[in-house]
Amino acid sequence: MEFELRDELDVGAQFVLWEHAVALLGHLMGINPFDEPNVAEAKAATTAVLAGSAHVPPAVADLDGVWPTYAGALAGPIVPTDLSGALAPLVTVLKPGDYLTVLAYVDEDWPALPTFRHALESVAGRLQIATCFEIGPRYLHSTGQLHKGGPDTGVFLLITTRTHADLPIPGQHFSLAELFRAQAEGDLVTLAGQGKRIMRLDLPGDDTGALQTLAEALVAALY
């Protein structure tokens, strides 16, 4: 589907068009497209993480600074010995009709992101499944509800980093980087609580090499 826009005002017109379309389709299907109970659940989990009262599933190993975690319905090796081996349970659990979603709490301008998207294309082609790449935390209010409240066909790889650009938040006891990380961990807690198949890889930093290594390991886990 393609639309030809005459000027910048047509962008706003498209927003209005699709807002009405979603509401109308929701009425015809008998659903409320604005009902997002699991989004509220993830918000509550984020608050609990910031307060230190949430149980965030722990990492099971340190693979040259990359910390893997298995949660929800995804069981992994007790102590994986390398990154491709750590990713193997995520790949082998995928079956026809499933989809793999990467939830990446990283800078969307990372030079390695095209390489990682290419790795996902390899997964999709070899396993004949759908794959998605989401930049966090912006997906939480859209596909985040589908992930947690939709059919149990999703398999999730959460990518976080332990260093991130930071700024204080006036009037709060936590910083912007702490909030950013808490949103990722809140989603991990919520997805695990829903019994979803989820794995987390916590990277030491936001360097390009780390994500390229991860992309290579994901492809290697296919074989």
C-alpha positions in Angstrom: 0.0 0.0 0.0 1.4 3.4 -1.0 0.2 6.9 -0.4 1.4 10.0 -2.3 1.7 13.0 0.1 1.4 16.4 -1.5 2.9 18.3 1.4 3.8 18.0 5.1 0.2 18.6 6.1 -0.8 15.3 4.6 1.3 13.6 7.2 -1.1 14.8 9.9 -4.0 13.8 7.7 -2.7 10.2 7.7 -2.5 10.2 11.5 -6.2 11.2 11.7 -7.1 8.6 9.0 -5.5 5.7 10.7 -6.7 6.7 14.2 -10.3 6.5 12.8 -9.6 3.3 11.0 -8.3 1.5 14.1 -11.3 2.6 16.2 -13.7 1.5 13.5 -12.0 -1.9 12.9 -12.0 -2.4 16.7 -15.7 -1.8 16.8 -16.4 -4.2 14.0 -14.2 -6.9 15.6 -15.8 -6.4 19.0 -12.5 -5.4 20.7 -11.3 -2.3 22.4 -8.0 -1.4 20.6 -7.1 1.0 23.5 -7.4 -1.6 26.2 -3.9 -2.4 27.2 -3.9 -4.1 30.7 -0.4 -5.7 30.2 1.1 -2.3 29.4 -0.1 -1.1 32.8 1.4 -4.3 34.3 4.8 -3.5 32.8 4.6 0.0 34.1 4.0 -1.3 37.6 6.9 -3.7 37.2 9.2 -0.8 36.1 8.2 1.1 39.3 9.0 -2.0 41.4 12.4 -2.4 39.7 13.2 1.3 40.5 12.1 0.7 44.1 14.2 -2.4 44.4 11.3 -4.6 45.2 11.0 -6.6 41.9 12.6 -10.0 41.4 14.5 -9.6 38.1 15.6 -13.0 36.8 19.4 -13.2 37.3 22.1 -14.0 34.7 23.5 -17.5 34.7 27.0 -16.8 33.3 29.6 -14.2 32.3 30.6 -14.8 28.7 33.4 -12.2 28.2 31.2 -9.5 29.7 27.9 -10.7 28.1 25.4 -11.9 30.8 22.7 -14.3 29.6 19.5 -14.8 31.4 16.7 -17.4 30.7 13.2 -16.6 32.0 9.6 -17.5 31.7 9.0 -20.7 29.8 12.5 -20.7 28.2 15.0 -23.1 29.9 18.7 -22.8 29.1 21.9 -24.6 29.9 22.9 -24.2 33.6 26.2 -22.6 32.6 26.6 -21.8 28.8 30.2 -21.8 27.7 30.0 -19.5 24.7 27.6 -17.0 23.1 26.3 -19.2 20.3 25.7 -22.0 22.8 23.9 -19.5 25.1 21.6 -18.6 22.1 21.0 -22.2 21.1 18.0 -22.7 23.4 16.3 -19.6 22.0 16.7 -20.8 18.5 15.8 -24.5 19.1 12.6 -23.6 20.9 11.2 -21.9 17.8 8.6 -23.9 15.9 6.3 -23.3 12.8 3.9 -20.5 13.6 6.1 -18.8 16.1 7.8 -15.4 15.7 11.1 -14.2 17.1 11.2 -10.6 18.4 14.4 -8.8 19.4 13.7 -6.2 22.1 16.8 -4.0 21.8 17.4 -1.3 24.4 20.2 0.3 22.4 20.9 3.4 20.4 18.9 3.2 17.2 21.9 4.8 15.4 24.3 2.0 16.3 26.3 1.2 13.1 25.9 -2.5 13.8 22.1 -2.6 13.7 22.0 -3.4 9.9 24.3 -6.4 10.6 22.0 -7.6 13.3 18.9 -7.1 11.2 20.6 -9.2 8.5 21.2 -11.9 11.1 17.5 -11.9 11.8 16.8 -12.4 8.1 19.0 -15.5 8.2 16.9 -16.8 11.2 13.7 -16.1 9.3 14.9 -17.8 6.1 16.3 -20.9 7.7 13.4 -21.5 10.2 10.6 -20.1 8.0 9.3 -17.9 10.8 8.5 -14.2 11.2 11.1 -12.0 12.9 10.7 -8.5 14.4 13.2 -6.0 15.6 12.0 -3.5 18.2 13.8 -0.5 19.7 13.0 -0.1 23.4 11.3 1.4 25.2 9.1 2.8 22.5 7.5 -0.5 21.6 6.0 -0.9 25.0 2.9 1.1 24.2 2.3 -0.6 20.8 3.4 -4.2 20.2 4.2 -4.6 23.9 0.6 -5.4 24.6 0.6 -8.1 21.8 3.8 -9.6 23.2 2.3 -10.1 26.7 -1.4 -10.5 26.0 -1.5 -12.0 22.6 -1.2 -15.6 21.4 1.6 -17.6 23.0 3.6 -17.8 19.8 6.3 -15.2 20.6 9.9 -15.9 21.5 11.8 -12.9 22.8 15.4 -11.8 22.9 15.9 -8.8 25.2 19.2 -6.9 24.6 20.4 -4.4 27.2 23.6 -2.6 28.0 25.2 -1.8 31.3 26.4 1.7 30.2 24.2 4.3 28.6 24.2 8.1 28.2 22.8 9.5 31.4 21.0 12.7 32.7 19.4 13.4 36.0 15.6 13.6 36.3 14.6 16.6 38.4 12.6 15.6 41.4 13.3 11.9 41.1 15.7 9.6 42.9 16.7 7.9 39.7 18.5 9.0 36.6 17.4 8.7 32.9 19.7 5.7 32.3 18.4 4.0 35.4 14.8 4.5 34.2 15.8 3.2 30.7 17.3 0.0 32.2 14.3 -0.4 34.6 11.9 -0.3 31.7 13.7 -3.1 30.1 13.9 -5.1 33.3 10.2 -4.4 34.0 9.3 -5.8 30.6 11.5 -8.9 31.4 9.7 -9.4 34.7 6.3 -9.0 33.0 7.0 -11.3 30.1 8.4 -14.0 32.4 5.4 -13.7 34.7 3.2 -14.3 31.7 5.1 -17.5 31.0 6.5 -16.3 27.8 9.8 -17.7 26.3 12.3 -14.9 26.9 16.1 -14.6 27.0 18.1 -11.6 28.0 21.6 -10.7 26.9 23.1 -7.9 29.0 26.1 -6.3 27.1 28.9 -4.5 28.9 28.5 -1.4 26.7 27.1 0.1 23.6 30.1 -0.4 21.4 29.6 -1.6 17.8 31.7 -4.7 18.2 29.5 -6.2 20.9 26.4 -6.2 18.7 28.3 -7.5 15.7 29.6 -10.4 17.8 26.0 -11.1 19.0 24.7 -11.1 15.4 27.4 -13.6 14.4 26.6 -15.8 17.4 22.9 -15.8 16.5 23.6 -17.0 13.0 26.1 -19.6 14.4 23.4 -20.9 16.8 21.3 -22.0 13.7 23.8 -24.7 12.8 
